[in-house]
């Protein structure tokens, strides 16, 4: 083999080796997508004053919504829409929803239980200590901010996204409640 042929063959061999290493790293390295960064561990209490952790998301498709009981419009409307979507499922189908308060100072388990009695029974209210709530808000990349009102009280600004979590508790997408409930439910059923 001549020297002129050896150098190109070595370059091709090195190129193939680098390609092989890059391919191996791509398939074996952990994937850090934006979706994998949404959600995470939590320890809260439900409307029955029972502990609930992120393990409750296992085995069911979960719809997660952040809001508060004193919300004048977005929260009751979204919870009504979620109830309409949940009505498309049989009671034994593995789908549930969580309404996580962003206002734990006012949203006690008893108040959450009373408030949610107007909506589908598969919507569970979660509350807890402020630090625990703040951690869940952060892990879901949600937004919540207390806004003082002239009367000395306050309201809350917050994001209105409904997170769809698969049966392993991983974020899949946000829920489009602008569609008819039947279409929204059909999209969720693909995950069951």
C-alpha positions in Angstrom: 0.0 0.0 0.0 1.4 3.4 -0.9 1.7 6.2 1.5 -0.8 8.3 -0.5 -3.5 5.6 0.1 -2.6 5.0 3.7 -3.3 8.6 5.0 -6.9 8.8 3.5 -7.7 5.3 4.9 -6.5 6.4 8.3 -8.7 9.6 8.1 -11.7 7.6 7.1 -11.1 5.1 9.9 -10.8 7.8 12.4 -13.9 9.5 11.1 -15.9 6.2 11.4 -14.5 5.6 14.9 -15.6 9.1 16.0 -19.0 8.7 14.5 -19.4 5.4 16.3 -18.4 6.9 19.7 -20.8 9.9 19.1 -23.6 7.5 18.3 -23.0 5.4 21.3 -22.9 8.5 23.6 -26.2 9.7 22.1 -28.0 6.5 22.8 -26.5 5.8 26.3 -26.3 9.3 27.8 -29.4 10.4 29.8 -31.8 12.5 27.8 -32.4 15.9 29.3 -35.3 17.2 27.4 -37.5 20.1 28.4 -40.3 17.6 29.2 -38.1 15.6 31.5 -37.5 18.7 33.6 -41.2 19.2 34.4 -42.6 17.5 37.6 -40.8 15.8 40.4 -41.1 14.5 43.9 -43.6 16.1 46.3 -45.3 15.4 49.6 -48.6 17.2 50.2 -52.0 16.5 51.8 -55.3 16.0 50.0 -58.8 17.3 50.7 -59.3 14.4 53.2 -56.2 15.6 55.1 -54.3 12.4 53.9 -50.6 12.5 52.8 -50.1 12.3 49.0 -46.8 12.0 47.2 -45.7 12.0 43.6 -46.2 8.2 43.8 -49.9 8.9 43.3 -49.1 9.7 39.7 -48.0 6.1 39.1 -50.4 3.8 37.2 -52.8 6.5 36.0 -52.8 9.3 33.5 -52.9 12.4 35.7 -54.0 15.9 34.8 -52.3 18.5 37.1 -53.6 22.1 37.5 -52.3 24.8 39.8 -54.9 27.3 41.2 -56.7 28.5 44.3 -60.2 28.4 45.7 -60.6 32.2 45.8 -59.9 32.5 42.1 -62.8 34.4 40.5 -62.7 33.0 37.0 -59.8 30.9 35.5 -59.9 28.2 38.2 -63.6 27.4 38.4 -63.8 27.5 34.6 -60.8 25.2 34.2 -62.1 22.8 36.8 -65.5 22.7 35.1 -63.8 22.0 31.7 -61.7 19.2 33.4 -65.0 17.8 34.8 -66.4 17.7 31.3 -63.4 15.8 30.0 -63.4 13.4 32.9 -67.1 12.7 32.3 -65.9 11.0 29.0 -64.2 8.3 31.0 -65.7 5.3 32.8 -65.2 5.5 36.6 -62.7 2.5 36.5 -60.5 4.0 33.8 -57.0 5.0 35.0 -57.3 8.8 34.8 -57.4 11.3 37.6 -56.8 15.1 38.2 -55.0 17.1 40.8 -55.8 20.7 41.7 -52.8 21.9 43.6 -53.3 25.1 45.5 -51.0 28.0 45.1 -52.6 29.6 48.2 -52.0 27.2 51.0 -52.5 29.9 53.6 -56.2 30.0 52.8 -56.8 26.6 51.1 -57.1 24.2 53.9 -58.1 20.6 53.2 -61.6 21.2 54.4 -62.0 24.3 52.2 -60.6 22.3 49.2 -63.0 19.4 49.9 -66.0 21.8 50.0 -64.8 23.7 46.9 -64.2 20.5 44.8 -67.5 19.0 45.7 -68.9 21.0 42.7 -66.7 19.2 40.3 -65.9 15.6 39.1 -65.0 13.4 42.1 -61.8 12.3 40.3 -60.3 15.8 40.9 -58.3 15.8 44.1 -57.3 18.9 45.9 -53.7 19.1 47.2 -52.4 21.6 49.8 -49.5 21.7 52.2 -46.9 23.9 53.8 -45.9 27.0 51.8 -42.3 25.6 51.3 -43.7 22.3 49.9 -46.1 24.1 47.6 -43.4 26.4 46.4 -41.2 23.4 45.6 -44.0 21.8 43.5 -44.7 25.0 41.7 -41.0 25.3 40.9 -40.6 21.6 39.8 -43.6 22.0 37.4 -42.2 25.3 36.1 -45.5 26.9 37.0 -46.0 30.6 37.9 -47.7 32.0 41.0 -47.5 35.4 42.7 -49.4 37.0 45.5 -50.9 40.4 44.5 -52.1 42.7 47.3 -55.5 44.3 46.8 -56.6 47.8 48.1 -58.8 46.3 50.8 -55.7 44.7 52.5 -56.4 41.2 51.1 -54.7 39.7 48.1 -55.4 37.8 44.9 -53.0 35.4 43.0 -51.6 35.7 39.5 -50.9 32.3 38.2 -50.3 30.2 35.1 -53.4 28.3 33.9 -51.7 25.3 32.2 -53.1 21.8 32.7 -50.2 19.3 32.7 -50.7 15.8 31.3 -48.6 13.2 33.1 -48.3 9.7 31.8 -48.8 6.5 33.9 -45.1 6.7 34.9 -45.6 10.3 36.2 -43.7 11.9 33.4 -44.8 15.1 31.6 -46.3 14.4 28.2 -47.9 17.7 27.1 -50.3 20.4 28.2 -54.1 19.8 27.8 -56.0 21.8 25.2 -59.3 22.6 26.8 -60.4 24.6 23.8 -61.4 21.4 22.0 -64.7 19.7 22.7 -64.4 17.4 25.7 -64.8 14.3 23.5 -61.7 15.2 21.5 -59.6 16.1 24.5 -60.6 12.8 26.2 -59.7 10.9 23.0 -56.2 12.4 23.1 -55.8 11.4 26.8 -57.1 7.8 26.0 -54.1 7.3 23.8 -51.9 7.2 26.9 -54.0 4.6 28.7 
